[in-house]
Amino acid sequence: MYLVIGAGLAGLSAALTLQEAGHAVTVIDGADRAGGRISTDVIDGFILDRGFQLINLNYPEVKRLGLSTELDFRIAPRTVGVCSGNKRVVIGDPRQAPLSAFSSKIGTLREKLSFLKYLATKPAANEDVQNHLLRCGTGGLYDKVLKPFLQGVFLTDPSQVSAVVGRELIGSFISGKSGIPAKGVGVFSETLAKRVIDLRLNTQVEEVRGNRILTNQGEIVATKIILATDLTTAAQLLNADQVSPLIRSTTWYHVAVDAPSDSSELILDADHRGPVVNSLVISNLSKNYAPAGQNLISSTTVTHASESEVRRHLALMWGSSTENWRLIAKYEINSALPLFAPGKTKATSSKFSDVIYLAGDYLSAPSQNGALASGRLAALELMLDEGL
Ligand SMILES: Cc1cc2nc3c(=O)[nH]c(=O)nc-3n(C[C@H](O)[C@H](O)[C@H](O)COP(=O)(O)OP(=O)(O)OC[C@H]3O[C@@H](n4cnc5c(N)ncnc54)[C@H](O)[C@@H]3O)c2cc1C
């Protein structure tokens, strides 16, 4: 029996790869639902993703799964609003139109051309994202637009992230088609999970002893195991060292009767006046996110911040009072993303022992694509070893 532990994107991708090759596989997960970090709650008629994230339909692994028609997908605008002082300029999405649509107020023409140079330049092995972008001459454009935008992508300062991994992610945003399923990002993982024939939830693994798995539901004996939990759990279960630190982030959900904007653009603060890295009226992207007559605003912070600091910063960014906004939920995610520090590379093999293979974003890239790819590769390696 092949066993996959963890029904996040990595585990689901591993299971579907085995299943599609004609092999029976059981997936277990400790949680009451599949999806891991891609999950959604519905509270009082509001759709609350457990951490703001956009799904990129153009990721190669997402395309391979052919899910798009099942998601009732809402594509996010290809522009962002950049606030500076009491003005907000709408600029072409740096992911989509790095040259043509930038306002002259944000970065000089030379800096915009430098961003194109960046896209064509290979990063050095131990370089970080910030150094790579500045070395290419992005200067003020980096500080005002790219830095705040990328903080929301990496959930940390770009100077902490490997330029190699950063270049790959930035490239995928440029060619991307990002958005959300109309009823929350959880629909993405639920749709994938429905394809798995044998999925057992509420089954928490407590110990792994070779091919014997001790769970809260009893013992399972497997021929081969793909361990697709988050990094910390994998390290604990295998008595191994944790290979990379984890990044935390917080998503704040406020409700407003009057929306601060009609648009569903992400807004950024070029002046870095507070803890919020990005904010959007997510109910403008999908009306389902809030009951009629109400608006849901999703904002992300990556450093410790109080609600009053967040509210004050949001007032500056949106240029409107936030006094009557109501905080309805706050999701603090301690292990949001694995940090790919400069020099850290993708794992070349998923094999941990003769029985155990590893999968998870921490092995490949801190993204949906990274998680899905790691699961598929673990399953392929397992099948190769089995001569299947
Ligand atoms: C706030 C936030 C924003 C993000 N934004 C983006 C974005 O915009 N674009 C992008 O591409 N990526 C984004 N990501 C990253 C992406 O969501 C993750 O890389 C991906 O979901 C990780 O999948 P995974 O399968 O590797 O891990 P996980 O989703 O963590 O799955 C691990 C699974 O293992 C289970 N498990 C753990 N321990 C046990 C145990 N002992 N027994 C049984 N089961 C166990 C868990 O319940 C979970 O289901 C974001 C992530 C977060 C948190």
The ligand as an ORCA input file, in Angstrom:
! r2SCAN-3c Opt
* xyz 0 1
  C      -0.604     33.554      3.593
  C      -0.053     32.787      2.435
  C       0.001     33.393      1.183
  C       0.498     32.689      0.098
  N       0.470     33.280     -1.126
  C       0.812     32.556     -2.217
  C       0.627     33.084     -3.510
  O       0.058     34.166     -3.694
  N       1.053     32.344     -4.581
  C       1.631     31.112     -4.408
  O       1.993     30.467     -5.396
  N       1.783     30.563     -3.183
  C       1.380     31.244     -2.094
  N       1.499     30.699     -0.853
  C       2.195     29.420     -0.705
  C       1.348     28.164     -0.950
  O       0.084     28.291     -0.371
  C       2.111     26.987     -0.300
  O       3.417     26.948     -0.867
  C       1.463     25.630     -0.515
  O       0.096     25.661     -0.219
  C       2.159     24.610      0.382
  O       1.612     23.321      0.169
  P       2.240     22.044      0.887
  O       1.450     20.876      0.455
  O       3.720     22.016      0.631
  O       2.097     22.276      2.460
  P       0.793     22.427      3.385
  O      -0.251     23.177      2.667
  O       1.304     22.981      4.666
  O       0.257     20.936      3.596
  C       0.717     20.082      4.616
  C      -0.427     19.171      5.038
  O       0.073     18.239      6.007
  C      -0.904     18.063      7.008
  N      -0.213     17.601      8.229
  C       0.698     18.283      8.972
  N       1.093     17.533     10.012
  C       0.431     16.361      9.929
  C       0.422     15.173     10.725
  N       1.193     15.026     11.817
  N      -0.414     14.142     10.363
  C      -1.207     14.253      9.237
  N      -1.233     15.356      8.472
  C      -0.418     16.395      8.804
  C      -1.531     19.441      7.169
  O      -2.821     19.369      7.768
  C      -1.574     19.923      5.724
  O      -2.805     19.598      5.102
  C       1.001     31.378      0.269
  C       0.939     30.756      1.525
  C       0.400     31.461      2.589
  C       0.292     30.752      3.913
*
